[in-house]
């Protein structure tokens, strides 16, 4: 029997107003000066200033770094390292969606690791170069999608390759993740829908992925239930803190579950972001139905179990997902976002370079990837 390792180490603080516990966690880890990593939207929403005031109230001087792109690029990380050093920071507080949270991890990495980011690429075994001497990180999500707050990887588009690249290590995990539903109520409906579908995709792909991880499977199924029940309400009634909180739980659970692995949907989605600047959650939403049909041949029982959770009345999981997608106001295919058949060859090349498909329950070829893109148009 193969030996496997299961781990769930992150401290997670959940609840309305839980942002006010931030100072306690800073003191617990012995930090004294914070760099807040966020994006312009978090600043515009007033959330960065709210976090800064909580830190200052706890006696922790804080500087705000907000030069993070919607799909993070390598210069975001390099600029963040300069801001960290300029402030004399000893802790990173990442605030926002997956992009600032990912950049925060990679800033922490590069503060103490001198190799180019490309050499830490998980697909080439770069995790072996990552050691424990990174500054501590505290993550505060303001969206409910990526689950990056409890993840151990950062995703960035590298300058040398133009490819969205996963950099992975347990040493990049946060010392605490603070999940405050009140911070998500300002999310627009479309962003809520796209990020929520990202959480759902994480849970579904983790459950379908190759490997033996019963803890991840159980968490993934529970996350799917939360998405099916609460995502439409979170989109329709953004001030509903129960729905918002439930989606935050689902996003966090999806990221815990996908330590088991993901699948070809993410390999399709990553180049759609790096090449066409498509929102990652939206890219997943538009590709997931075709992927589930493709995977049905390999894991029909699991596909059926997910169908019963998402929509018992639908004839297939793919139809259930399309109906949910329509209900929450997302488009019905990639063509609606400007993707054409002419884009597919380059996208397919990038998708095959992406490591996520390696744990897909059904092996994929480049021809399969091309067909999946065509079916998702």
Protein Blocks (a to p, Z undefined) as FASTA:
>chain_A
ZZdddddfbccdedehklmmmmmmmmmnopabdcddddfklmmnommmmmmmmmmmnopa
cdddfbbcfbdcfklmmmmmmmmmmnopabdcdeddfklmmmmmmmmmmmmmmbdfklmo
mklopmmmpcfkbccdddddfbdfkommmmcbdcdddfklopacddddfklpcfbdcddf
klmmmpcfklmmmmmmmmmmmmmmmmmpgcjdfklmmmmmmmmmmmmmmmmmmmmmmmlm
klmmmmmmmmmmmmmmmmnoccfklmmmmmmmmmnopafklmmmmmmmmmmmmmmmmmmm
lmmmmmmmmommbmbfklmmmmmmmmnopafbfklnopafklmmmmmmmmmmpmklmmgc
bdcdfklmmmmmmmmZZ
